[in-house]
Amino acid sequence: MYKLEQQRANIRVSQSVTRYVKLMSESSKSTGKEYLSRLRLFEEYTITVHKFTLDDLLLTKKVQMDVYELLRGYVTFLLSKNSYSNRTIKQRVVTARDLLEYNDIDTGRFKYKVKIPKIVKQEIEALDRNLIIDILENCPNPRLKLYVLLLASTGMRAGEACSIRIMDLDLDKRKVHIRGEYTKTKTARYVYLTNELCKSLLIWFDYKYRPRKKYFEWDREKDYYVRLRDPPIIEPQRNETDLVFGLRFGTGEKQSVRALYHHLLDHFDKVLDRLGIEFEDISKRRRKITLHSFRRHVKSTISDLGYSDYSEWFIGHAHSTYYRRPKKEKFELFKKLESSLTYLDQAGLEKKHQDVISRLETVEEENINLHKEVSKYESLQKQIEELNKKMGLG
């Protein structure tokens, strides 16, 4: 598979593809990269099967070919690979059609003349509280454990969580700012943090910036880490622009959010392996539980408590334009929901449980006293009625 990817990467990208990818990259660089990968595959098909480049078809017009026949052949080409799901095939073919439309080739009867295999939908595995606790308890290092706890408490997207800097945190107000360039909607937002999460962040920072011995150093000439004979003690300096989950100190290199995401994902997959959590199908391309599952759990938990509109705002979805609440009210509502988004702080949960029991006991005592007062009132009322009868006033 790796050799095929390398061969595809070596295929010269046509000018028509470059122009289209440049346009798509203006809104999102990641989208541009994805479209480039898809269209390289499309060009691989036109070269290997039809012996012409996309420039021959779209720019110089050296080739005249029925567009629907071209796309039907592309579907067959993808199916022959036996390595793409029906969803992936649809994405690749639709991207190829969009490229043709961009170059003024009409594909208006696409849905009638090109048949794409139907997408097989899998049932989405639900996360429950006990499973989340099991995952957290099996995380091998504090960084991954904090990352999973952040996802399970806030419902952030995995990439959003990786992009958080120290300066984005406001632990006094218990909230975190998420930069717009890392959100799916390209809109900056904030989300509240549980007490458990705030405590865990403080513990992580103490651990992350602790003095330690440096046993390995990157050798640029040999291109790998070498072990130091006399390990020096280093004291990492805290910088407000540091990524919360990043581990680079004083290198002057820009931290890559994307690389950090893949690194944490790799460790998360190993935790799922230890817990025996299976894949969706035999191809082992996608697991039943993913990092996105925590986002679904948070949304479902808040909605089940009767705050559907609030849940949409909390996870950063496009909510009703009529749903508006002051920040103070949103935070007060969050505190009501906080216990449902707390997983490992048993002491805090027990304290809240005791507070609830104490309040219930107080209310019960007040109800008993109220019943006694009502009984006294009813007894006094009967005495007054009997006295009125005797006096002939009834």
C-alpha positions as CSV (number, residue, x, y, z in Angstrom):
1,M,0.0,0.0,0.0
2,Y,2.9,2.3,0.8
3,K,4.5,1.7,-2.6
4,L,1.2,2.6,-4.3
5,E,1.0,5.8,-2.4
6,Q,4.6,6.7,-3.3
7,Q,3.9,6.0,-7.0
8,R,0.8,8.2,-6.9
9,A,2.7,11.0,-5.2
10,N,5.3,10.8,-8.0
11,I,2.7,11.3,-10.7
12,R,3.0,14.8,-12.1
13,V,0.1,16.9,-11.0
14,S,-1.7,18.5,-14.0
15,Q,-2.1,22.2,-14.1
16,S,-5.9,21.9,-14.1
17,V,-5.7,20.0,-10.8
18,T,-3.2,22.4,-9.3
19,R,-5.5,25.3,-10.1
20,Y,-8.5,23.7,-8.5
21,V,-6.7,22.5,-5.4
22,K,-5.3,26.1,-4.9
23,L,-8.9,27.4,-4.9
24,M,-10.0,24.8,-2.3
25,S,-7.0,25.5,-0.1
26,E,-8.0,29.2,0.3
27,S,-10.8,28.2,2.7
28,S,-8.9,25.3,4.3
29,K,-5.4,23.9,3.8
30,S,-6.4,20.5,5.1
31,T,-9.3,20.4,2.5
32,G,-6.8,21.3,-0.2
33,K,-4.5,18.4,0.8
34,E,-7.4,16.0,0.8
35,Y,-8.6,17.1,-2.6
36,L,-5.1,16.8,-4.0
37,S,-4.8,13.2,-2.8
38,R,-8.2,12.4,-4.3
39,L,-7.4,14.0,-7.7
40,R,-4.0,12.3,-7.9
41,L,-5.9,9.1,-7.8
42,F,-8.3,10.3,-10.5
43,E,-5.3,11.2,-12.7
44,E,-3.8,7.8,-12.0
45,Y,-7.0,6.3,-13.4
46,T,-7.0,8.5,-16.6
47,I,-3.3,7.8,-17.3
48,T,-3.3,4.1,-16.6
49,V,-6.7,3.2,-18.2
50,H,-7.3,5.9,-20.9
51,K,-3.7,7.0,-21.5
52,F,-4.2,10.8,-21.2
53,T,-3.7,13.4,-18.5
54,L,-6.4,15.6,-17.1
55,D,-4.8,18.6,-18.8
56,D,-5.4,16.8,-22.1
57,L,-9.0,16.6,-21.2
58,L,-9.6,19.9,-19.5
59,L,-7.1,22.4,-20.8
60,T,-5.7,21.6,-24.2
61,K,-8.9,19.7,-25.2
62,K,-6.8,17.1,-27.0
63,V,-9.1,14.4,-25.8
64,Q,-12.9,14.2,-26.4
65,M,-14.6,11.7,-24.2
66,D,-18.1,11.1,-22.8
67,V,-18.0,12.4,-19.3
68,Y,-20.4,9.9,-17.9
69,E,-18.4,7.0,-19.4
70,L,-15.3,8.5,-17.8
71,L,-16.9,8.6,-14.4
72,R,-18.5,5.2,-14.7
73,G,-15.1,3.8,-15.6
74,Y,-13.6,5.5,-12.5
75,V,-16.2,3.8,-10.3
76,T,-15.2,0.4,-11.8
77,F,-11.5,1.4,-11.3
78,L,-12.0,2.1,-7.6
79,L,-14.0,-1.1,-7.0
80,S,-11.2,-3.1,-8.6
81,K,-8.8,-1.9,-5.9
82,N,-10.7,-3.8,-3.2
83,S,-9.3,-1.4,-0.7
84,Y,-11.9,1.4,-0.6
85,S,-15.2,1.5,1.3
86,N,-18.4,2.6,-0.6
87,R,-18.3,5.9,1.3
88,T,-14.7,6.5,0.1
89,I,-15.6,5.7,-3.5
90,K,-18.5,8.1,-3.4
91,Q,-16.2,10.9,-2.0
92,R,-13.6,10.3,-4.7
93,V,-16.1,10.2,-7.6
94,V,-17.9,13.3,-6.4
95,T,-14.6,15.2,-6.1
96,A,-13.7,14.2,-9.7
97,R,-17.1,15.4,-10.8
98,D,-16.6,18.7,-9.1
99,L,-13.3,19.1,-10.9
100,L,-15.0,18.6,-14.2
101,E,-17.8,21.1,-13.3
102,Y,-15.1,23.6,-12.3
103,N,-13.7,23.3,-15.8
104,D,-17.1,24.0,-17.4
105,I,-17.9,20.3,-18.2
106,D,-21.6,19.7,-17.6
107,T,-22.5,16.7,-15.4
108,G,-26.1,17.6,-14.8
109,R,-27.4,14.0,-15.4
110,F,-24.7,12.5,-13.1
111,K,-27.2,10.8,-10.7
112,Y,-29.0,9.2,-13.6
113,K,-26.0,8.0,-15.6
114,V,-23.4,7.1,-12.9
115,K,-24.3,4.6,-10.2
116,I,-22.2,4.6,-7.1
117,P,-22.4,1.6,-4.6
118,K,-24.7,2.4,-1.7
119,I,-23.0,3.3,1.6
120,V,-23.4,0.6,4.2
121,K,-24.3,2.3,7.4
122,Q,-22.9,0.8,10.7
123,E,-24.6,1.2,14.0
124,I,-22.7,3.7,16.1
125,E,-21.4,2.3,19.3
126,A,-22.6,4.2,22.4
127,L,-20.2,5.2,25.2
128,D,-21.4,4.8,28.7
129,R,-19.9,6.2,31.9
130,N,-18.3,3.0,33.1
131,L,-16.5,2.5,29.8
132,I,-15.2,6.0,29.9
133,I,-13.8,5.4,33.4
134,D,-12.2,2.1,32.2
135,I,-10.5,4.0,29.3
136,L,-9.3,6.7,31.7
137,E,-7.9,4.2,34.2
138,N,-6.1,2.3,31.5
139,C,-4.3,5.3,30.0
140,P,-0.6,4.6,30.5
141,N,0.6,8.2,30.9
142,P,-0.8,11.4,32.4
143,R,-0.8,13.3,29.1
144,L,-3.1,10.9,27.3
145,K,-5.3,10.5,30.4
146,L,-5.8,14.3,30.6
147,Y,-6.5,14.5,26.8
148,V,-9.2,11.8,27.1
149,L,-10.7,13.5,30.2
150,L,-10.8,16.8,28.3
151,L,-12.7,15.2,25.4
152,A,-15.1,13.4,27.7
153,S,-15.8,16.5,29.8
154,T,-16.1,19.2,27.2
155,G,-17.2,17.4,24.0
156,M,-14.5,19.1,22.0
157,R,-13.4,17.8,18.6
158,A,-10.1,15.9,18.8
159,G,-8.2,18.5,16.8
160,E,-9.7,21.4,18.8
161,A,-8.3,19.8,22.0
162,C,-4.9,19.4,20.5
163,S,-4.8,23.1,19.5
164,I,-5.3,24.4,23.1
165,R,-2.5,26.7,24.4
166,I,-1.8,27.5,28.0
167,M,-2.9,31.1,27.3
168,D,-6.3,29.8,26.1
169,L,-7.0,28.5,29.6
170,D,-8.8,30.6,32.3
171,L,-8.8,28.2,35.3
172,D,-10.2,30.9,37.6
173,K,-13.3,31.3,35.5
174,R,-13.1,27.6,34.6
175,K,-13.3,28.0,30.8
176,V,-11.1,27.5,27.8
177,H,-11.0,29.5,24.6
178,I,-10.9,27.6,21.3
179,R,-9.3,29.4,18.3
180,G,-11.5,29.8,15.2
181,E,-8.8,28.5,12.8
182,Y,-9.0,25.1,14.5
183,T,-12.8,24.7,14.7
184,K,-14.8,23.0,12.0
185,T,-17.1,26.1,11.6
186,K,-14.1,28.5,11.6
187,T,-15.8,30.3,14.5
188,A,-14.0,30.9,17.8
189,R,-15.9,29.7,20.9
190,Y,-15.3,28.8,24.6
191,V,-16.4,25.9,26.8
192,Y,-16.6,25.5,30.5
193,L,-14.3,23.1,32.5
194,T,-15.3,20.9,35.4
195,N,-13.5,21.2,38.8
196,E,-12.0,17.7,38.1
197,L,-10.5,18.9,34.8
198,C,-9.1,22.1,36.3
199,K,-7.3,20.1,39.1
200,S,-6.0,17.6,36.5
201,L,-4.6,20.5,34.3
202,L,-2.7,22.0,37.3
203,I,-1.2,18.6,38.1
204,W,-0.2,18.1,34.5
205,F,1.6,21.4,34.3
206,D,3.5,20.6,37.5
207,Y,4.5,17.3,35.9
208,K,5.2,18.7,32.5
209,Y,7.6,21.5,33.6
210,R,9.3,19.5,36.4
211,P,13.2,19.4,36.4
212,R,14.4,16.1,34.9
213,K,17.4,14.4,33.4
214,K,17.8,14.5,29.6
215,Y,18.8,11.0,28.5
216,F,18.4,11.3,24.7
217,E,19.2,14.0,22.2
218,W,18.2,14.3,18.5
219,D,21.2,13.9,16.2
220,R,20.5,15.8,13.0
221,E,23.3,14.1,11.0
222,K,22.3,10.5,12.0
223,D,18.6,11.4,12.0
224,Y,17.7,9.6,15.2
225,Y,17.9,10.0,19.0
226,V,21.3,9.1,20.6
227,R,21.7,8.3,24.3
228,L,23.7,10.8,26.3
229,R,26.5,9.3,28.5
230,D,26.3,12.1,31.1
231,P,22.6,13.1,31.2
232,P,22.2,16.8,32.2
233,I,19.4,18.1,34.3
234,I,17.0,20.3,32.4
235,E,14.4,22.7,33.7
236,P,11.7,23.3,31.0
237,Q,10.6,26.9,30.9
238,R,6.8,27.5,30.7
239,N,5.7,29.6,27.8
240,E,2.1,30.8,27.5
241,T,2.1,30.0,23.8
242,D,3.0,26.3,24.5
243,L,0.4,23.8,23.5
244,V,-1.1,22.1,26.6
245,F,-0.3,18.6,25.3
246,G,2.9,19.5,23.4
247,L,6.3,18.3,24.7
248,R,8.7,20.6,23.0
249,F,10.7,22.9,25.2
250,G,13.0,25.7,24.1
251,T,13.6,24.2,20.7
252,G,12.2,27.3,18.9
253,E,10.4,24.9,16.5
254,K,6.7,25.4,15.8
255,Q,4.6,22.8,17.3
256,S,2.4,20.9,14.9
257,V,-1.2,20.4,16.0
258,R,-1.7,17.7,13.3
259,A,1.3,15.7,14.3
260,L,0.3,16.0,18.0
261,Y,-3.2,14.7,17.1
262,H,-1.8,11.6,15.3
263,H,0.7,10.9,18.1
264,L,-2.1,11.0,20.7
265,L,-4.4,8.9,18.5
266,D,-1.8,6.2,18.2
267,H,-1.5,5.9,22.0
268,F,-5.3,6.0,22.3
269,D,-5.6,3.0,19.8
270,K,-3.2,1.0,22.0
271,V,-5.5,1.6,25.0
272,L,-8.4,0.3,23.0
273,D,-6.4,-2.8,22.0
274,R,-5.7,-3.5,25.7
275,L,-9.4,-3.2,26.5
276,G,-10.3,-5.5,23.6
277,I,-12.5,-2.9,21.8
278,E,-13.1,-4.2,18.3
279,F,-13.2,-2.6,14.8
280,E,-16.3,-1.9,12.8
281,D,-15.4,-4.4,10.1
282,I,-12.8,-6.9,9.1
283,S,-10.8,-4.3,7.2
284,K,-9.8,-2.8,10.5
285,R,-10.1,0.8,9.2
286,R,-12.3,2.2,11.8
287,R,-13.0,1.3,15.4
288,K,-16.4,1.1,17.1
289,I,-15.1,3.6,19.7
290,T,-13.2,6.6,18.4
291,L,-12.1,10.0,19.9
292,H,-15.3,11.4,18.4
293,S,-17.4,9.1,20.5
294,F,-16.7,11.3,23.6
295,R,-18.3,14.2,21.7
296,R,-21.4,12.2,21.1
297,H,-21.5,11.1,24.7
298,V,-21.4,14.7,26.0
299,K,-24.1,15.8,23.6
300,S,-26.3,12.9,24.6
301,T,-25.7,13.3,28.3
302,I,-26.7,17.0,28.4
303,S,-29.7,16.4,26.1
304,D,-31.0,13.6,28.2
305,L,-31.0,15.9,31.2
306,G,-33.5,18.1,29.3
307,Y,-31.1,20.8,27.9
308,S,-31.1,20.1,24.2
309,D,-30.5,23.7,23.1
310,Y,-27.8,24.1,25.6
311,S,-26.1,20.9,24.4
312,E,-25.9,22.3,20.9
313,W,-24.2,25.5,22.1
314,F,-21.9,23.5,24.5
315,I,-20.3,21.4,21.8
316,G,-20.2,24.2,19.2
317,H,-23.0,23.2,16.8
318,A,-25.0,25.7,14.9
319,H,-27.9,26.2,17.3
320,S,-31.1,28.1,17.1
321,T,-30.7,31.8,16.4
322,Y,-33.4,32.4,19.1
323,Y,-31.4,30.6,21.9
324,R,-29.6,33.3,23.8
325,R,-28.4,33.2,27.4
326,P,-26.1,35.5,29.4
327,K,-22.7,34.0,30.3
328,K,-23.6,33.9,34.0
329,E,-26.7,31.8,33.3
330,K,-24.8,29.5,31.0
331,F,-22.2,28.9,33.8
332,E,-24.9,28.3,36.4
333,L,-26.5,25.8,34.2
334,F,-23.1,24.1,33.6
335,K,-22.7,23.7,37.3
336,K,-26.0,21.8,37.5
337,L,-24.7,19.4,34.8
338,E,-21.1,19.2,36.1
339,S,-21.5,16.0,38.1
340,S,-22.7,14.1,35.0
341,L,-19.4,15.1,33.2
342,T,-17.2,14.2,36.2
343,Y,-15.6,10.7,36.0
344,L,-12.7,10.2,38.4
345,D,-13.2,12.8,41.2
346,Q,-15.0,10.4,43.6
347,A,-14.3,12.6,46.6
348,G,-16.0,15.6,44.8
349,L,-18.9,13.4,43.7
350,E,-19.4,12.0,47.2
351,K,-19.3,15.5,48.7
352,K,-22.0,16.6,46.3
353,H,-24.0,13.5,47.1
354,Q,-23.8,14.3,50.8
355,D,-24.9,17.9,50.1
356,V,-27.9,16.6,48.2
357,I,-28.8,14.1,51.0
358,S,-28.4,17.0,53.5
359,R,-30.8,19.2,51.5
360,L,-33.3,16.4,51.2
361,E,-33.2,15.8,54.9
362,T,-33.7,19.5,55.5
363,V,-36.7,19.6,53.1
364,E,-38.1,16.4,54.7
365,E,-37.8,18.0,58.2
366,E,-39.5,21.2,56.9
367,N,-42.3,19.1,55.4
368,I,-42.9,17.2,58.7
369,N,-43.0,20.6,60.6
370,L,-45.4,21.9,58.0
371,H,-47.7,18.9,58.3
372,K,-47.7,19.4,62.1
373,E,-48.7,23.1,61.7
374,V,-51.4,22.1,59.2
375,S,-52.8,19.5,61.7
376,K,-52.8,22.1,64.5
377,Y,-54.6,24.5,62.2
378,E,-57.2,21.9,61.2
379,S,-57.7,21.0,64.9
380,L,-58.2,24.6,65.9
381,Q,-60.6,25.1,63.0
382,K,-62.8,22.2,64.2
383,Q,-62.8,23.7,67.8
384,I,-63.9,27.0,66.4
385,E,-66.7,25.4,64.4
386,E,-67.9,23.4,67.4
387,L,-67.9,26.5,69.6
388,N,-69.9,28.4,67.0
389,K,-72.5,25.7,66.9
390,K,-72.9,25.8,70.7
391,M,-73.3,29.5,70.6
392,G,-75.8,29.3,67.7
393,L,-73.6,31.2,65.4
394,G,-73.0,28.3,62.9
